[in-house]
Amino acid sequence: MIDLTIVILFVLYSVTSGFRHRSRASQSPEDYFLAGRTLRGWQAGVSMAATQFAADTPLLVAGLIATGGIFLVWRLWIYGLAFLLLGFVFSVRWRRARVLTDAEFAELRYSGRGTLTLRTLKALYYGIVLNCSILAMVLVATLRISEVFLPWHNWLPAEIYQPFSHLLSSFNLSLGDSVTGLDKATFAANSVISILAIVSFTTLYSTMGGLRSVVATDVMQFSIAMLGTVCYAAWLIAGIGGFGALSLRLVEFYGEAQSRTLIS
């Protein structure tokens, strides 16, 4: 019940943020896409950090540590270096260019004869191949999380849920196997409802308030994630008997050989 309350409060905050920034975002394209160029450094940085808390990232990090130890997380440091370069080197030049979108920047950066093909290939790669692949990974992870926290078959009235489930079954829609033992029809119906609800909610506050509402939501999301992480870590360490008992519990769970790999 606590989890559901936090989710509901976060949704209300995000939607309210969209309406609160609506009037300012509608003043000009610069206000909508760039928040009028008034964002502070910490706001932009926290927003970028929150973006990395997509549904797939916690599952990826937990999987890396569980299978190969903390050492495997080294590969994620490349993002830290990339974002430092982005924040302290490239963002300065981006601001000087006075552009609004990445497409406008590409047209400015790659101008002249013979560059149309290059810009077209770049747009197709980033707009379709790369972004769609990343979005697919995020949505797959979202389904794994929403399956546990959003049991629509238990919440929605049968008069609404059953016709929708039968409609999806008529299309023979398959979204993989359930991790909680749901049948394929129920899992597919729950997954589609979750995706529609999440996409509609995100679209609502981002289109209403522009970048200001997105950043405000990201800051709140990051704060909740950090607070939840600290609380969960404290609860976990206390539950196993403190830091001194951590290595003993790893040996108990994974075995001596595997536990040495995980903490090395």
Buried (B, 14 or more C-beta within 10 A) or exposed (E): EEEEEEEEEBBEBBBBBBEBBBEBBEEEEBBBBBBBEEBEEEBBBBBBBBBBBBBBBBBBBEEBBEEEBEEBEEEEEEEEEEBEEBBEEEEEEEEEEEBBEEBEBBBEBBEEEEBEEEBEEBBEEBEEEEEEEEEEBBBBBBBBBBBEEBBBBEEBEEEEBEEBBEEBBEEEBEBEEBEEEBEBBBBBBBBBBBBEBBEEBEEBBBBBBBBBBBBBBBBBBBEBBBEEEEEEEEEEBEEBEEEEEBBEEBBEEBEEEBBBBBEE
